Amino acid sequence: MDAVATTQQGFNQSTVDWRTGDISVDLASLPQYQANAADIDMFRTDGAVLLRGAFADWVESLRDGLQRNLDAPEFYAFPCESTPKCTPGRFFDSYCNWQLIPEYRDFVLTSEAASMAGQFMGSERAQFFHEHAFCKEPGTQRATPWHQDLPYYCVDGTQTASVYVSLDQSPADVAVQFVRGSHLWGKLYYPRVFVDGDSFNTEDGDLVAVPDIDADPDAYDLMAWDLEPGDTIVFDFRILHGTTSGAVTARRRAFSTRWMGDDVTFCTRPGETSPPFPDIDLESGDRMREDWFPVLWERNLL
Ligand SMILES: O=C(O)CCC(=O)C(=O)O
């Protein structure tokens, strides 16, 4: 299998080809999530909303999928180890493996995630971008640096949603946290390398440095929840989120799927994007190609 190389920014860039070809799905046969209006309002104003137990039935299979990724990272795309040598624990993440890992593929193509994302985005359609899986092993003290997802991506737009499924019990002090309302601040921040929190793409004049939230957490309206397996957080690509560096005492896994709504288009950024799609063959402002990023929900199916 192909080797894993490291780029300038420290990402591990697997050359594993994760695209396996045609995705044909009968949209009308997919299950529909029934979002309630209060939750949708909260997502719009706060930028993130917790849906207790929404994917409890998927926890076992997503854990099995993630275990394949953890056991043999080199066989999958973009495996990242963000725990420096000689520090406790393991902080692993990997993305763009939904066509390689059957449990991920099932979730993407047959769960209510597409319908959930479409309704929260207020979109007519939900187009799938990619998945991203995370694992922090007991002892890990490596914080997930505060960041927004949008500046990492080769897309722009306001109708976006990540559907983040917690796969373990995770107390609020080590779970992912969100700065309420920060998706509406009208700012985009430099993306950061998870291993050391360094900013990159600093040549991009549209971006600024992430504020030092840890220096004065009380100055921010933080949303943090004790999570149970299956609890799901839907959040906007523009919201600031991250974790403390508090030690994780029990395994803490999560599986996120990224969704794009009607106003999302391809965007060329001055630096490297993550994931990189070097052969995407699109111009800024183009709709994302549906052969790579399938449309998996349409509102008229509700
Ligand atoms: O679970 C975490 O620590 C980070 C999650 C995250 O950054 C994401 O899903 O975008």
The ligand as an SDF file (V2000), in Angstrom:
LIG
                    3D

 10  9  0  0  0  0  0  0  0  0999 V2000
  -13.3600   16.0870   18.6340 O   0  0  0  0  0  0  0  0  0  0  0  0
  -12.4860   16.9500   18.5270 C   0  0  0  0  0  0  0  0  0  0  0  0
  -11.6060   17.1060   19.3850 O   0  0  0  0  0  0  0  0  0  0  0  0
  -12.4320   17.8630   17.3520 C   0  0  0  0  0  0  0  0  0  0  0  0
  -13.5870   17.7970   16.4150 C   0  0  0  0  0  0  0  0  0  0  0  0
  -13.4760   18.7640   15.2900 C   0  0  0  0  0  0  0  0  0  0  0  0
  -12.6330   19.6350   15.2770 O   0  0  0  0  0  0  0  0  0  0  0  0
  -14.4140   18.6680   14.1700 C   0  0  0  0  0  0  0  0  0  0  0  0
  -15.2230   17.7340   14.0640 O   0  0  0  0  0  0  0  0  0  0  0  0
  -14.3540   19.5870   13.3040 O   0  0  0  0  0  0  0  0  0  0  0  0
  1  2  2  0
  2  3  1  0
  2  4  1  0
  4  5  1  0
  5  6  1  0
  6  7  2  0
  6  8  1  0
  8  9  2  0
  8 10  1  0
M  END
$$$$
